[in-house]
């Protein structure tokens, strides 16, 4: 599903975030990107979501070289992805249901289909009944779960998350991780960047360790 | 509210050329029909018989395009000139009266147009013993030329103000987009195209244009309402029953059409440019 081939990333301000990173993640695998801050975890996710382009090397998503995707094709590409951020990035001026429905509205789905999928996604994250609430009325954990619902409502093949449990207490963090595991169980490829080592230990999943823009250790269970 | 302000600015920008244009249309229709207008001065040949003037006058009075004819004999003309000019004694030095018999022909109301009077002038000039026929239409032709220039000025002004509308709407949309920056970032991250993100701003531009156009029409209607009584009063003093005409259906439609079009254009330019520059980080 994902293959990084000698990828270098240098930002405009001169910072070298990735210095020759190569790895591969199979379809349906669940992998953690670990490492201290500044190790390059977010950069890898940005390269996957085509927010950034590699300075050198190649990134393959679904056997497609991202270098071949022109700016005009990026929106189409991103619809195959589910992205979860640390700060959930919900739109506060509309109810939860509209937030979750956004990817489907963009895809031009019918209203009836959208309502069905939104309810299903909210059910999967345990928030059925909160469709009409505004994001600010929810707790942090609930807001994070809305973000996850939005990421999965389009039934993406690949789910990426950048520090999804960063703001949450341990119990809540575990709940969220279990949610990701459930999605992985039904076949979604899941890549999570996190520096919460304790959490990772609870899950028998592949670990890609990063340090200073390079792969430091690769380990964990085989898929 | 920002939206109301934007519409007000558009209204002001459109109301000015609209009002001038209405004023111009009214002036045009007013000059098309002059009642008391121009008398035609017919100067007879000095050698003509003294009976020729009254005979010609009677002939002309029979015409449908002539309302009245006044005969001014050479002696009467000299006497008028003597009193009017103050040359009294100097004129006594003249042996002969140099002035000819004159007819003052007043065209009828129906032929008070420039074409009607030109035709009448032609007809009179063809009569015998007529030396010169003079209509003082020069100032009307000048007025028409002036009106044409004013018309052009109004169009140029409208063009500039139209550009102003585009810029104002563009600026408001730009601020709207900046305010919704994070929303656009999220939309793009979830796979929205620039066109999708742009659409609500295009609708906003259309609304700004429509609102501004309606306000402009309202403002001009009020202005015309304020002006009609004094204008009609003035017309009455000139013996005319002229009434100030407001903005017609066709012009209203044109104003609304262009205000909507300008609003759409302004937002299209601004939205395309600024949404392109917003990318998720």
Contacts between the chains, C-beta under 8 A, distances in Angstrom:
chain1	res1	chain2	res2	distance
A	49	B	189	7.1
A	49	B	280	7.9
A	51	B	189	7.7
A	51	B	279	7.2
A	51	B	280	5.5
A	51	B	281	7.0
A	75	B	188	7.1
A	75	B	191	4.8
A	75	B	192	6.0
A	75	B	193	4.5
A	75	B	196	7.8
A	76	B	191	6.9
A	77	B	191	7.6
A	78	B	188	7.7
A	78	B	189	6.6
A	78	B	190	6.8
A	78	B	191	3.9
A	79	B	190	7.6
A	79	B	191	3.6
A	81	B	191	7.7
A	83	B	189	6.0
A	83	B	190	7.5
A	89	B	182	7.2
A	89	B	185	7.7
A	89	B	186	5.1
A	89	B	189	7.6
A	91	B	183	5.5
A	91	B	186	6.5
A	93	B	183	7.9
A	102	B	186	7.5
A	102	B	187	6.9
A	102	B	190	5.5
A	103	B	190	4.6
A	103	B	191	6.3
A	106	B	187	7.1
A	106	B	190	6.2
A	106	B	191	5.6
A	106	B	192	4.6
A	106	B	193	8.0
A	106	B	196	5.9
A	107	B	191	7.5
A	150	B	190	7.2
